[in-house]
Amino acid sequence: MSTQFCPWKNFAAALALMVSIAAAAQAQFFSQAVGGISVDPAGVLANTERDDNGLRQFLLDNLQGIPGDLNQPAALRKISLRRLAEVLSKLSTSEDRMPDEVRFLAGLQRIEYVLVDQERHDIVLAGYGEGWLVDGRGFVVGATTGRPLMQLDDLLIALRTADAAARGGLTCSIDPTNEGLVRVRELAPSLAVPGADPEASMAAIENALGDQTISFGGVSAKSRFAHVLLAADFRMKRLAMNFERSPVRGLPSYLQLIKGNARLGLQNLLPRWWLATHYEPLLSDRDGLAWQLRGQGVKCMAEDDFLAGDGGRKRTGKASPAAQKWADLMSKKYHELSLKEPVFGELRNCMDLAVVAALIFQEDLPGKADLELGALVDADRFATREYLPPERVESKASLLETGNGFLISASGGVQVNSWAAASRQQEGDLAAIRAKITADRGDRWWWN
């Protein structure tokens, strides 16, 4: 998020700039509503935080039954990439609907282990898994944990964007235009008059700022993966700027942190926050055939930008105390928050998958396994769902009393540095877990 502190004389308020949108058409719910957002045909982002549009019922009417053994919680649910590729090869030429167990990756909720099974020419992913249900807001989550499930489309996009991720990561950002920031700056003096109407002032600033732009790096805006990044960024901003009350204790909004304490804000500095990959070094075995992912996966970062005269933002390389404090609280509460706001769990799932994809190609696991990934990496053999590409959001103002000014906040983002995370490794003993995962595989593409 970017923030400007403006000393306007007779009207003390904090102004948060965010977005509001319309719901997708009912026929597009299942494929277009992701992480509490949707996108209309004009490319405008929309908030679907409540089930006002029938999404939950649509999912309930269309989800299939869960086989008994798949419905049971499993500390280590395993997925064979070789056999999953075979399943997709058959589905790609079939008119049958994709089984939910494939779409939701057998109920996998996080990936803890990645290993090469050389005997079976396979790469295996393993982590906690269980059955699923649809929660009150239309998220498909674990039946006992409430955590969102990993999804096939996100795995495929992670694998197919691994090269792009190596060249600069996978990114998402919502930002005001330079022209909009200049217009807001020029408008300020006309609003600094005695008795100015706060509501009219906010409307004028929204109009001056105009639409904010949405951009992605390394990943298609039409992918579910990109929509998850965007939804997490969107929700983080709503929490930071007091558009939504935090669902967890101990995480106030940024505006609440600075309320009545203007010295925490700095003249012309624009704090912004972004969500980034955050893992401990991966544990790897001596043979380079097994790895364990460790750590929370996501961290909130902060930095102040400087607002130049032309409306552009220049980095300072540091964050104000208030901006850093909010980022630290967001990181500390991330796991708890992800249970209340599933989109943050979905973002962590995507980061897990991106790190796994980077590891697979960085360590040449297909070569070590003598495995052809086939439909997993070839979009011509199996296409992922396409979503309406988001392009812009409308600015929306919110008022909060402070000591002496308007606070304009309007940027942030998500950055997935998967290759950097995959390259940080330390050697450990994974022989026992490797033997356990490869034992009693059976003939299915997943097993407990």
N, C-alpha and C positions, 0 to 999 in steps of 0.2 A: 504494500500500500504506500502511496505517496501522500504527504501531508504538508500543507502550507499554513503558517500562522500569520494572520492578518490583523493588525491593530485597528479595528473599526470602532469609532468613538462610542456610540450610544446603543449598540446592539451586541451584547455578549452572547455568543453561542458557538457550539461545535457542530460543524456540518459534515456529515458522512455521505459520501457519494457511492451509491450502489446500484443495483439493477432490479428491475421487475419485468415479468414477462407473461405471456398467455400460454395456455396449455396446448399440447399437441392434439391432433384429431384422434378420436377413440380408436380408429383402425390402426393407428401408428403407435399406440401406447407401448406395446411389448418391445418394439424395436427402437422407439424414439425417446422414451423417458428413462434417463439414466441418473442415478445418484441424487435425485431430488431436483433435477433440472430437465428441461426439454427445449427444443429449438423449433421455431415456426418456419414455414417455407421461405420467409424473407431473411432468414439467418439471424433472427433476434432471439437472444437467450431468454428463457422463462423459468420461473421458480415454481416447483410443484411440491412444496414442503408438506402439504396436506393431501389426503386422498379425496380431493374434491371432484376428481374427474373419472372415478371408477377404475383406476389402474389396479388396485388390489383385487377387486372382483374379477377383472379381466384375467389376471394371473391365476386366481383360484379356479376359474372356469377352464383354464387351459393347461395347467400343470398336470403331469401324469402321476400315477401312483409310484411309491418308492419301494423297491424290493426290500424284504425284511433284513437281509444281511447288510445291505447298503445303508439301511436306516439306523443301524446300531453305531454308537460312537466307537471310534477306533483311534488309539493313540498314534498309530502309524498306518495310515492308508497309503497304499502304493499305486503309482500309475506308470505303466509301461509306455514310453513314447513310440516304440516300434509298433506295438499293437494298436495304440491310439491312431497312428498314421494309417494303419490298415482299415480301421473302422471308418475313418474319414474318407478314404478312397472309395469305400462302398457307398457311403452316404451321398457323396458328390454326384453319383449317377442314379441315385434312387429318388423316387418321388415321396417316399415315406418321410414323415416328420422326424426331425432329429430327436432322439431320446433325451429326456431331461438329465439323465445321469451323465450323458456326454456333454451337454451344454454346461452343466455345473461341475464338471471334472470330478465326478463321483463324490461330491460333497467335501472336497478338499478346502480347508480354510486358511492354511498357511503352508509354505514349503520349508521344511527344516533340513532335509537331506537330498543331495543329488549324487547319484553314483553310476558308474559304468559297470554293466554286467557283460563282460567280454564273452562268457560262455554262450549267452543267448543273443549276442549282438544287439544289446539294448542299452538305453539310458533310462534310469528309474528316478522318479520324483516321489518323495514321501513326506508326510506331515499329518497333523490331526485332521480327521474327517468325520462326518456324521450325516444324518438325514437333514431335511430342510423343511421350512414352512415359509409362508408369506406373512410379514409383519403388518401392523396396522397402517403403515405408510406405503406399502407396496414393494418393500425390499425383500428379496429372497435371502433368508438367513439360516444359520444353523439352528436345529430344533431345540437344543439345550443351551448353547452358548450365546445365541443371538448375533453372532458375528457373520458378516456377509461371506458368501461362497466365492471361491475363484471361478472364473468363467473361461470356457474354451476360446472365445473370441479374443480375450485379453492375452492368453498364452500364445495364440497364433500371431497376433500383432507384435508381441514382445520378441518372438523369434524372427519375424520378418523385418523388424526395424533394428535388429542388432547392429548391422553395419552403420546405420545412421546414428545410433546411440554412441558408437565408438568415436564418431567424428565431432560430437558436441552435445551428447545427451539428448533426452526427450524432454521437451519443455512446453509450457503453456503460460500465457500471461493475458491479463486484462488491463488495459492502460487508457487513460485519457489522451486525446491528441494534444500536440503542442499548441495548435491553434485554439483549442478549447480552453487550455490553461491561460493563454494570453487574453482571451475574451473575458475570463473570470477576473483576471487582474485588472483589466481596464474597467470592468463593471463596478469594482469595489467602492470607489469614491462616491458613486451615485447612490449607493445604499447606506452610506455612513451619514445619515441625517436624523435629527431628533424625531422620535415617534415612528420610525420606519416599521412597517408591518412585517413581522418575521416570516409569515407564510408567503407573502408576496416576494420577499427577498429571496427565499429559498427557491421559489418557482423561477425567478429571474436567473439565479445562478445555475439551476439545472438546465435551463434553456441555453445559457451562454456556454456551458461546458459541452453540451451536445452529446452525441453517442460516444461511447468508449469502444475501442477496437479489441478484438480477440485474436490472438496469434498463437501458432503452434510451431514447434521446431522438431524435426526428425520423425514426426508421426502424422498421419493423415487426419485432418479435421473430421473426416467421415467415419472414423473408427470409434468403437465403444471405448477403447483405451483412452483416446483423446478426450472424450466426454467425461470420463471419470476424473482425469486431471483437472478439467475445467470445473466440474461440479465441486471438487474439494477446494479449489481456489475460491470459488464463489461463496461456499459456505463459510470458509475461514473469514472472509471479508465481512459477512453478515454478523458473525460473532464479534469480530474485532470492533466494528463500528456501531454496535448496539442496535442492529436491526432485528436481531433475535436474542432472546435471553439464553445464556449458556445453560445447557442441560446438566452440567456437572458443577459441583461446588468448588470454589477456589479458582475459577476462571472468569474474572470479570471482563467486560469489554475494555478495549484500549481507551475509549472515551471516559469510562468510569475511573480508570487509573489516573487520568490527567485532570479530572473534574476538580475545580477549585485549586489547582496546583499548576498554574500556567508556566512556572519556571521549568517544568519538565519538558516543555516544548521549546524548540529553538527557532529563532527567526529564519524564515526562508528554507528551513530544512523539511524534507518530505520523507518521513519514515515509510518504509515498505517492508512487507513480510513475504516470505516464500517458503514453501514446503520442499524439503530436499531429502535424498536418501541418507540414511544414518544407520550403519551396521558396524558391529564389532568385526575385527578381522575374521574371515572365514576359516574354519578349521579344516585342514586338508590332510589326507593320509600320505604316507611316504611314497606310495606307488602312483599317486596322482589319479586315483580312480574313485575317490569318495570325498565329499565336502559336506560341511554342516554350516547352514546360515544361522547367524546369531545376532541378537540385538533387536531394538524396537523397530527399525526399518525406516522410520520417518522422524524428521526433526524440523522445527520451525526456525527459520533464520531471519535476521533483521539487519537492515542497513539504511542509512539516511542518504537520500539524494538531495542535491541542491537545485533549487528552481532558478534557472537562468532567465535573463530578460526576454528571450525569444520563446519562452514557454518550455524549452527543453530541460531535461533533468540530467544533472551530472553527479556521479558517485563521489561520496566522501570517504568511503572505506571504513566507516564506523557507524554505530547506531547510538541514538540518544538513550539515556537511562530508561525512560518510559517504554520506548519501542523495544529495547532489549528485554525488559522485564516481561512484557506481554509475550514475546517470542518464547522465553524460558518457561512461562506458565503453560503456554500452548503445548510445548514439548513434554513437559512434566505430566500433563493431563491427557496426553494423546490416546493412550490405550483406553482409559476410562471413557473418553469422549467418543472413541470409535464404536463403543457399544451403544451409545445413545444416538449418535449420528453415523449410520452405517457407511456413508460415503467416505469417511476417513478410513474405515476398515477396507473399503474397496480400493482406495489409493494405496494403502500398504500392500494389498494383494498384487496390484499392478507393479509396484516397486519390487516385490519378491520375484515376480515373473520376469521382470526386466533384468534383474541381477542374475537369475538363473540362465536366461538367454545369453547374457554376456559371458557367463562362465562356460557355457556349452561351446561357444565359438572361440573364446579366448584360449581355452585349454584343448581345443579340437577334440571334443568328446565323440562326435560322429566318427572321426578317424580312429580313435582308440577302440570304439565299439564295432567298427566296420558296419556302420548303420547309415542307410539312406533315409533322411527325414521326410522325403516325399511330400505328401499333402500338407504336412505341418508348416513347410516353408514355401510351398508353391501355390500362390493364389489362383493360378489357372486350374489347379486340380481340386482346390477347395476354397471357395470364397467366403470371407467373413461378411457379416451383416454390414450394410452401409447406413449411416445416419445423416440427417440433415446437417450440413456444416455450419457451425456457429460463426458469425462474423462480427457481431456488435451487440452492445447492451445499452439500454437507455439509462441515463443518470437519474438517480433518485436521491432526494435530500432528507436528512433526519436531523432533528433539533435536540440539542442537549446543552443545558446551561453550564458555563464555565466562568472563569474569572475575567477574561478580557479579549475575546476575539472569536472569529470563525476559524474552524479547523476543516480544511478540505482534504479528504483522503480518497484516493482513487487508483492505486495500483498494487500489484502483488504477483503471485505466480506459483508455479510448480516446476522443479528441476530434478530430473531423474538422471543422476550420474552413475549409471549401472556398471560401466566398465571399471571405473575407479573403485567402486565397492567390491567388484569381483576380483580385482587384482590384489587387494589387501588380504593376505593369507598367512596362517601360521600352522606349522605341522603338528599333528596330534594323532592319537590312536583311535581309528574308526573301524577296526577290523571286526569287532563284535557286532556293531550295528549294521555293517555291510553284510555280514553273514545272515543276520536276522531278516533284513529286508529282501534278500534274494531267495530265501527259503520258502517252500510251500507256495509257489506262485500260481499253480493251477493254469487254466487255459484262458482266463479272462484278461481284459486289458487293465483291470484294477483288481486289487485284492487287499485284505486286511492282515 
